[in-house]
Amino acid sequence: MAKIAGQYGIPTLCLSGTLGQGCENVLEQGIAGLMSITPRPLSLEECLSSARELVQDAAARLCRVLQVGMQVGPVTGKEG
């Protein structure tokens, strides 16, 4: 998906259950950024039982980060 989106100049972000060793390797596949959905260490049972909330909260955090970037871009004159 990231490669196809990249062909159209659309950056792709990845929300992952966790970020392990070597996770940055996906950046070579066209992923622009990574973020874990878990805000702290959680057991697998906790992750599964709270999956919906974890994904929703992580998406909200990611959107806030993107909003800051959009606000900072015009101030600094830098894009991307």
Distance bins in CASP14 RR format, pairs under 12 A and 6 or more apart:
PFRMAT RR
TARGET T0000
AUTHOR 0000-0000-0000
RMODE 2
METHOD distances of the structure
MODEL  1
1 7 0 0 0 0 0 1 0 0 0 0 0
1 8 0 0 0 0 0 1 0 0 0 0 0
1 10 0 0 0 0 1 0 0 0 0 0 0
1 11 0 0 0 0 0 1 0 0 0 0 0
1 12 1 0 0 1 0 0 0 0 0 0 0
1 13 0 0 0 0 0 1 0 0 0 0 0
1 14 0 0 0 0 1 0 0 0 0 0 0
1 26 0 0 0 0 0 1 0 0 0 0 0
1 29 0 0 0 0 1 0 0 0 0 0 0
1 30 0 0 0 0 1 0 0 0 0 0 0
1 31 0 0 0 0 1 0 0 0 0 0 0
2 8 0 0 0 0 0 1 0 0 0 0 0
2 9 0 0 0 0 0 1 0 0 0 0 0
2 10 0 0 0 0 1 0 0 0 0 0 0
2 11 0 0 0 0 1 0 0 0 0 0 0
2 12 1 1 0 0 0 0 0 0 0 0 0
2 13 0 0 0 0 1 0 0 0 0 0 0
2 14 1 0 0 1 0 0 0 0 0 0 0
2 26 1 0 0 1 0 0 0 0 0 0 0
2 27 0 0 0 0 1 0 0 0 0 0 0
2 28 0 0 0 0 0 1 0 0 0 0 0
2 29 1 0 1 0 0 0 0 0 0 0 0
2 30 1 0 1 0 0 0 0 0 0 0 0
2 31 1 0 1 0 0 0 0 0 0 0 0
2 32 1 0 0 1 0 0 0 0 0 0 0
2 33 0 0 0 0 1 0 0 0 0 0 0
2 34 0 0 0 0 0 1 0 0 0 0 0
3 9 0 0 0 0 0 1 0 0 0 0 0
3 10 0 0 0 0 0 1 0 0 0 0 0
3 12 0 0 0 0 1 0 0 0 0 0 0
3 26 0 0 0 0 0 1 0 0 0 0 0
3 28 0 0 0 0 0 1 0 0 0 0 0
3 29 1 0 0 1 0 0 0 0 0 0 0
3 30 1 0 0 1 0 0 0 0 0 0 0
3 31 0 0 0 0 1 0 0 0 0 0 0
3 32 0 0 0 0 0 1 0 0 0 0 0
4 10 0 0 0 0 1 0 0 0 0 0 0
4 12 0 0 0 0 1 0 0 0 0 0 0
4 29 0 0 0 0 0 1 0 0 0 0 0
4 30 0 0 0 0 1 0 0 0 0 0 0
5 11 1 0 0 1 0 0 0 0 0 0 0
5 12 1 0 1 0 0 0 0 0 0 0 0
5 13 0 0 0 0 0 1 0 0 0 0 0
5 14 0 0 0 0 0 1 0 0 0 0 0
5 29 0 0 0 0 0 1 0 0 0 0 0
5 30 0 0 0 0 1 0 0 0 0 0 0
5 31 0 0 0 0 1 0 0 0 0 0 0
5 32 0 0 0 0 1 0 0 0 0 0 0
6 12 1 0 0 1 0 0 0 0 0 0 0
6 29 0 0 0 0 0 1 0 0 0 0 0
6 30 1 0 0 1 0 0 0 0 0 0 0
6 31 0 0 0 0 0 1 0 0 0 0 0
6 32 0 0 0 0 1 0 0 0 0 0 0
7 30 0 0 0 0 0 1 0 0 0 0 0
9 30 0 0 0 0 0 1 0 0 0 0 0
9 32 0 0 0 0 0 1 0 0 0 0 0
9 80 0 0 0 0 0 1 0 0 0 0 0
10 30 0 0 0 0 0 1 0 0 0 0 0
10 31 0 0 0 0 0 1 0 0 0 0 0
10 32 0 0 0 0 1 0 0 0 0 0 0
11 27 0 0 0 0 0 1 0 0 0 0 0
11 30 0 0 0 0 1 0 0 0 0 0 0
11 31 0 0 0 0 1 0 0 0 0 0 0
11 32 1 1 0 0 0 0 0 0 0 0 0
11 33 1 0 0 1 0 0 0 0 0 0 0
11 66 0 0 0 0 0 1 0 0 0 0 0
11 79 0 0 0 0 0 1 0 0 0 0 0
11 80 0 0 0 0 1 0 0 0 0 0 0
12 26 0 0 0 0 1 0 0 0 0 0 0
12 27 0 0 0 0 0 1 0 0 0 0 0
12 29 0 0 0 0 1 0 0 0 0 0 0
12 30 1 0 0 1 0 0 0 0 0 0 0
12 31 1 0 1 0 0 0 0 0 0 0 0
12 32 1 0 1 0 0 0 0 0 0 0 0
12 33 1 0 0 1 0 0 0 0 0 0 0
12 34 0 0 0 0 0 1 0 0 0 0 0
13 26 0 0 0 0 0 1 0 0 0 0 0
13 27 0 0 0 0 0 1 0 0 0 0 0
13 30 0 0 0 0 0 1 0 0 0 0 0
13 31 1 0 0 1 0 0 0 0 0 0 0
13 32 1 0 1 0 0 0 0 0 0 0 0
13 33 1 0 1 0 0 0 0 0 0 0 0
13 34 1 0 0 1 0 0 0 0 0 0 0
13 35 1 0 0 1 0 0 0 0 0 0 0
13 58 0 0 0 0 0 1 0 0 0 0 0
13 59 0 0 0 0 1 0 0 0 0 0 0
13 61 0 0 0 0 0 1 0 0 0 0 0
13 62 1 0 0 1 0 0 0 0 0 0 0
13 63 0 0 0 0 0 1 0 0 0 0 0
13 65 0 0 0 0 1 0 0 0 0 0 0
13 66 0 0 0 0 1 0 0 0 0 0 0
14 23 0 0 0 0 1 0 0 0 0 0 0
14 24 0 0 0 0 0 1 0 0 0 0 0
14 25 0 0 0 0 0 1 0 0 0 0 0
14 26 1 0 0 1 0 0 0 0 0 0 0
14 27 0 0 0 0 1 0 0 0 0 0 0
14 29 0 0 0 0 1 0 0 0 0 0 0
14 30 0 0 0 0 1 0 0 0 0 0 0
14 31 1 0 1 0 0 0 0 0 0 0 0
14 32 0 0 0 0 1 0 0 0 0 0 0
14 33 1 0 0 1 0 0 0 0 0 0 0
14 34 1 0 1 0 0 0 0 0 0 0 0
14 35 1 0 0 1 0 0 0 0 0 0 0
14 36 0 0 0 0 1 0 0 0 0 0 0
14 37 0 0 0 0 0 1 0 0 0 0 0
14 58 0 0 0 0 0 1 0 0 0 0 0
14 59 0 0 0 0 0 1 0 0 0 0 0
14 62 0 0 0 0 1 0 0 0 0 0 0
15 31 0 0 0 0 0 1 0 0 0 0 0
15 33 0 0 0 0 1 0 0 0 0 0 0
15 34 0 0 0 0 1 0 0 0 0 0 0
15 35 1 0 1 0 0 0 0 0 0 0 0
15 36 1 0 0 1 0 0 0 0 0 0 0
15 37 1 0 1 0 0 0 0 0 0 0 0
15 38 0 0 0 0 0 1 0 0 0 0 0
15 51 0 0 0 0 0 1 0 0 0 0 0
15 54 0 0 0 0 1 0 0 0 0 0 0
15 55 1 0 0 1 0 0 0 0 0 0 0
15 56 0 0 0 0 0 1 0 0 0 0 0
15 57 0 0 0 0 0 1 0 0 0 0 0
15 58 1 0 1 0 0 0 0 0 0 0 0
15 59 1 0 0 1 0 0 0 0 0 0 0
15 60 0 0 0 0 0 1 0 0 0 0 0
15 61 0 0 0 0 1 0 0 0 0 0 0
15 62 1 0 0 1 0 0 0 0 0 0 0
15 63 0 0 0 0 0 1 0 0 0 0 0
15 65 0 0 0 0 0 1 0 0 0 0 0
16 22 0 0 0 0 0 1 0 0 0 0 0
16 23 1 0 0 1 0 0 0 0 0 0 0
16 24 0 0 0 0 0 1 0 0 0 0 0
16 26 0 0 0 0 1 0 0 0 0 0 0
16 31 0 0 0 0 1 0 0 0 0 0 0
16 33 0 0 0 0 0 1 0 0 0 0 0
16 34 1 0 0 1 0 0 0 0 0 0 0
16 35 1 0 0 1 0 0 0 0 0 0 0
16 36 1 0 1 0 0 0 0 0 0 0 0
16 37 1 0 0 1 0 0 0 0 0 0 0
16 38 0 0 0 0 1 0 0 0 0 0 0
16 47 0 0 0 0 0 1 0 0 0 0 0
16 54 0 0 0 0 0 1 0 0 0 0 0
16 55 0 0 0 0 0 1 0 0 0 0 0
16 58 0 0 0 0 1 0 0 0 0 0 0
16 62 0 0 0 0 0 1 0 0 0 0 0
17 23 0 0 0 0 0 1 0 0 0 0 0
17 34 0 0 0 0 0 1 0 0 0 0 0
17 35 0 0 0 0 1 0 0 0 0 0 0
17 36 1 0 1 0 0 0 0 0 0 0 0
17 37 1 0 1 0 0 0 0 0 0 0 0
17 38 1 0 1 0 0 0 0 0 0 0 0
17 39 0 0 0 0 0 1 0 0 0 0 0
17 41 0 0 0 0 0 1 0 0 0 0 0
17 42 0 0 0 0 1 0 0 0 0 0 0
17 44 0 0 0 0 0 1 0 0 0 0 0
17 46 0 0 0 0 0 1 0 0 0 0 0
17 47 1 0 0 1 0 0 0 0 0 0 0
17 48 0 0 0 0 0 1 0 0 0 0 0
17 50 0 0 0 0 0 1 0 0 0 0 0
17 51 0 0 0 0 1 0 0 0 0 0 0
17 54 1 0 0 1 0 0 0 0 0 0 0
17 55 0 0 0 0 1 0 0 0 0 0 0
17 58 0 0 0 0 1 0 0 0 0 0 0
18 34 0 0 0 0 0 1 0 0 0 0 0
18 35 0 0 0 0 0 1 0 0 0 0 0
18 36 1 0 1 0 0 0 0 0 0 0 0
18 37 0 0 0 0 1 0 0 0 0 0 0
18 38 1 0 0 1 0 0 0 0 0 0 0
18 39 0 0 0 0 0 1 0 0 0 0 0
18 40 0 0 0 0 0 1 0 0 0 0 0
18 41 0 0 0 0 1 0 0 0 0 0 0
18 42 0 0 0 0 1 0 0 0 0 0 0
18 43 0 0 0 0 0 1 0 0 0 0 0
18 44 0 0 0 0 0 1 0 0 0 0 0
18 47 0 0 0 0 1 0 0 0 0 0 0
18 54 0 0 0 0 0 1 0 0 0 0 0
18 58 0 0 0 0 0 1 0 0 0 0 0
19 25 0 0 0 0 0 1 0 0 0 0 0
19 26 0 0 0 0 1 0 0 0 0 0 0
19 27 0 0 0 0 0 1 0 0 0 0 0
19 31 0 0 0 0 0 1 0 0 0 0 0
19 33 0 0 0 0 0 1 0 0 0 0 0
19 34 1 0 1 0 0 0 0 0 0 0 0
19 35 1 0 0 1 0 0 0 0 0 0 0
19 36 1 0 1 0 0 0 0 0 0 0 0
19 37 0 0 0 0 1 0 0 0 0 0 0
19 38 0 0 0 0 1 0 0 0 0 0 0
19 58 0 0 0 0 0 1 0 0 0 0 0
20 26 0 0 0 0 0 1 0 0 0 0 0
20 34 0 0 0 0 1 0 0 0 0 0 0
20 36 0 0 0 0 1 0 0 0 0 0 0
20 38 0 0 0 0 0 1 0 0 0 0 0
22 28 0 0 0 0 0 1 0 0 0 0 0
22 34 0 0 0 0 0 1 0 0 0 0 0
23 29 0 0 0 0 0 1 0 0 0 0 0
23 31 0 0 0 0 1 0 0 0 0 0 0
23 33 0 0 0 0 0 1 0 0 0 0 0
23 34 1 0 1 0 0 0 0 0 0 0 0
23 35 0 0 0 0 0 1 0 0 0 0 0
23 36 0 0 0 0 1 0 0 0 0 0 0
24 30 0 0 0 0 0 1 0 0 0 0 0
24 31 0 0 0 0 1 0 0 0 0 0 0
24 32 0 0 0 0 0 1 0 0 0 0 0
24 33 0 0 0 0 1 0 0 0 0 0 0
24 34 1 0 0 1 0 0 0 0 0 0 0
25 31 0 0 0 0 1 0 0 0 0 0 0
25 34 0 0 0 0 0 1 0 0 0 0 0
26 32 0 0 0 0 0 1 0 0 0 0 0
26 33 0 0 0 0 1 0 0 0 0 0 0
26 34 1 0 0 1 0 0 0 0 0 0 0
27 33 1 0 0 1 0 0 0 0 0 0 0
27 34 1 0 0 1 0 0 0 0 0 0 0
32 62 0 0 0 0 0 1 0 0 0 0 0
32 66 0 0 0 0 0 1 0 0 0 0 0
32 80 0 0 0 0 1 0 0 0 0 0 0
33 62 0 0 0 0 1 0 0 0 0 0 0
33 65 0 0 0 0 0 1 0 0 0 0 0
33 66 0 0 0 0 0 1 0 0 0 0 0
34 58 0 0 0 0 0 1 0 0 0 0 0
34 62 0 0 0 0 0 1 0 0 0 0 0
34 65 0 0 0 0 0 1 0 0 0 0 0
35 54 0 0 0 0 0 1 0 0 0 0 0
35 55 0 0 0 0 0 1 0 0 0 0 0
35 57 0 0 0 0 0 1 0 0 0 0 0
35 58 1 0 0 1 0 0 0 0 0 0 0
35 59 0 0 0 0 1 0 0 0 0 0 0
35 60 0 0 0 0 0 1 0 0 0 0 0
35 61 1 0 0 1 0 0 0 0 0 0 0
35 62 1 0 1 0 0 0 0 0 0 0 0
35 63 0 0 0 0 0 1 0 0 0 0 0
35 64 0 0 0 0 0 1 0 0 0 0 0
35 65 1 0 0 1 0 0 0 0 0 0 0
35 66 0 0 0 0 0 1 0 0 0 0 0
36 42 0 0 0 0 0 1 0 0 0 0 0
36 47 0 0 0 0 0 1 0 0 0 0 0
36 54 0 0 0 0 1 0 0 0 0 0 0
36 55 0 0 0 0 0 1 0 0 0 0 0
36 57 0 0 0 0 0 1 0 0 0 0 0
36 58 1 0 0 1 0 0 0 0 0 0 0
36 61 0 0 0 0 1 0 0 0 0 0 0
36 62 0 0 0 0 0 1 0 0 0 0 0
37 46 0 0 0 0 0 1 0 0 0 0 0
37 47 0 0 0 0 1 0 0 0 0 0 0
37 48 0 0 0 0 0 1 0 0 0 0 0
37 50 0 0 0 0 1 0 0 0 0 0 0
37 51 0 0 0 0 1 0 0 0 0 0 0
37 52 0 0 0 0 0 1 0 0 0 0 0
37 53 0 0 0 0 1 0 0 0 0 0 0
37 54 1 0 1 0 0 0 0 0 0 0 0
37 55 1 0 1 0 0 0 0 0 0 0 0
37 56 0 0 0 0 1 0 0 0 0 0 0
37 57 1 0 0 1 0 0 0 0 0 0 0
37 58 1 1 0 0 0 0 0 0 0 0 0
37 59 0 0 0 0 1 0 0 0 0 0 0
37 60 0 0 0 0 0 1 0 0 0 0 0
37 61 0 0 0 0 1 0 0 0 0 0 0
37 62 0 0 0 0 1 0 0 0 0 0 0
38 44 0 0 0 0 0 1 0 0 0 0 0
38 46 0 0 0 0 1 0 0 0 0 0 0
38 47 1 0 0 1 0 0 0 0 0 0 0
38 48 0 0 0 0 0 1 0 0 0 0 0
38 50 0 0 0 0 1 0 0 0 0 0 0
38 51 0 0 0 0 0 1 0 0 0 0 0
38 53 0 0 0 0 0 1 0 0 0 0 0
38 54 1 0 0 1 0 0 0 0 0 0 0
38 55 0 0 0 0 0 1 0 0 0 0 0
38 57 0 0 0 0 1 0 0 0 0 0 0
38 58 0 0 0 0 1 0 0 0 0 0 0
38 61 0 0 0 0 0 1 0 0 0 0 0
39 46 0 0 0 0 0 1 0 0 0 0 0
39 47 0 0 0 0 0 1 0 0 0 0 0
39 50 0 0 0 0 0 1 0 0 0 0 0
39 53 0 0 0 0 0 1 0 0 0 0 0
39 54 1 0 0 1 0 0 0 0 0 0 0
39 55 0 0 0 0 0 1 0 0 0 0 0
39 57 1 0 0 1 0 0 0 0 0 0 0
39 58 1 0 0 1 0 0 0 0 0 0 0
39 60 0 0 0 0 0 1 0 0 0 0 0
39 61 0 0 0 0 1 0 0 0 0 0 0
40 46 0 0 0 0 1 0 0 0 0 0 0
40 47 0 0 0 0 0 1 0 0 0 0 0
40 50 0 0 0 0 0 1 0 0 0 0 0
40 54 0 0 0 0 0 1 0 0 0 0 0
40 57 0 0 0 0 0 1 0 0 0 0 0
41 47 0 0 0 0 0 1 0 0 0 0 0
42 48 0 0 0 0 1 0 0 0 0 0 0
42 49 0 0 0 0 1 0 0 0 0 0 0
42 50 1 0 0 1 0 0 0 0 0 0 0
42 51 0 0 0 0 0 1 0 0 0 0 0
42 53 0 0 0 0 0 1 0 0 0 0 0
42 54 0 0 0 0 1 0 0 0 0 0 0
43 49 0 0 0 0 1 0 0 0 0 0 0
43 50 0 0 0 0 0 1 0 0 0 0 0
44 50 0 0 0 0 0 1 0 0 0 0 0
44 51 0 0 0 0 0 1 0 0 0 0 0
45 51 0 0 0 0 0 1 0 0 0 0 0
46 53 0 0 0 0 0 1 0 0 0 0 0
46 54 0 0 0 0 1 0 0 0 0 0 0
47 53 0 0 0 0 0 1 0 0 0 0 0
47 54 1 0 0 1 0 0 0 0 0 0 0
47 55 0 0 0 0 0 1 0 0 0 0 0
47 58 0 0 0 0 0 1 0 0 0 0 0
48 54 0 0 0 0 1 0 0 0 0 0 0
48 55 0 0 0 0 0 1 0 0 0 0 0
50 56 0 0 0 0 0 1 0 0 0 0 0
50 57 0 0 0 0 1 0 0 0 0 0 0
50 58 0 0 0 0 0 1 0 0 0 0 0
51 57 0 0 0 0 0 1 0 0 0 0 0
51 58 0 0 0 0 0 1 0 0 0 0 0
52 58 0 0 0 0 0 1 0 0 0 0 0
52 59 0 0 0 0 0 1 0 0 0 0 0
53 59 0 0 0 0 0 1 0 0 0 0 0
53 60 0 0 0 0 0 1 0 0 0 0 0
54 60 0 0 0 0 0 1 0 0 0 0 0
54 61 0 0 0 0 0 1 0 0 0 0 0
55 61 0 0 0 0 0 1 0 0 0 0 0
55 62 0 0 0 0 0 1 0 0 0 0 0
56 62 0 0 0 0 0 1 0 0 0 0 0
56 63 0 0 0 0 0 1 0 0 0 0 0
57 63 0 0 0 0 0 1 0 0 0 0 0
57 64 0 0 0 0 0 1 0 0 0 0 0
58 64 0 0 0 0 0 1 0 0 0 0 0
58 65 0 0 0 0 0 1 0 0 0 0 0
59 65 0 0 0 0 0 1 0 0 0 0 0
59 66 0 0 0 0 0 1 0 0 0 0 0
60 66 0 0 0 0 0 1 0 0 0 0 0
60 67 0 0 0 0 0 1 0 0 0 0 0
61 67 0 0 0 0 0 1 0 0 0 0 0
61 68 0 0 0 0 0 1 0 0 0 0 0
62 68 0 0 0 0 0 1 0 0 0 0 0
62 69 0 0 0 0 0 1 0 0 0 0 0
63 69 0 0 0 0 0 1 0 0 0 0 0
63 70 0 0 0 0 0 1 0 0 0 0 0
64 70 0 0 0 0 0 1 0 0 0 0 0
64 71 0 0 0 0 0 1 0 0 0 0 0
65 71 0 0 0 0 0 1 0 0 0 0 0
65 72 0 0 0 0 0 1 0 0 0 0 0
66 72 0 0 0 0 0 1 0 0 0 0 0
66 73 0 0 0 0 0 1 0 0 0 0 0
66 80 0 0 0 0 0 1 0 0 0 0 0
67 73 0 0 0 0 0 1 0 0 0 0 0
68 74 0 0 0 0 0 1 0 0 0 0 0
68 75 0 0 0 0 0 1 0 0 0 0 0
68 76 0 0 0 0 0 1 0 0 0 0 0
69 75 0 0 0 0 1 0 0 0 0 0 0
69 76 0 0 0 0 1 0 0 0 0 0 0
69 77 0 0 0 0 0 1 0 0 0 0 0
69 78 0 0 0 0 1 0 0 0 0 0 0
69 79 0 0 0 0 0 1 0 0 0 0 0
69 80 0 0 0 0 1 0 0 0 0 0 0
70 76 0 0 0 0 0 1 0 0 0 0 0
70 77 0 0 0 0 0 1 0 0 0 0 0
70 78 0 0 0 0 0 1 0 0 0 0 0
70 79 0 0 0 0 0 1 0 0 0 0 0
70 80 0 0 0 0 0 1 0 0 0 0 0
71 77 0 0 0 0 0 1 0 0 0 0 0
72 78 0 0 0 0 1 0 0 0 0 0 0
72 79 0 0 0 0 0 1 0 0 0 0 0
72 80 0 0 0 0 0 1 0 0 0 0 0
73 79 1 0 0 1 0 0 0 0 0 0 0
73 80 1 0 0 1 0 0 0 0 0 0 0
74 80 0 0 0 0 0 1 0 0 0 0 0
END
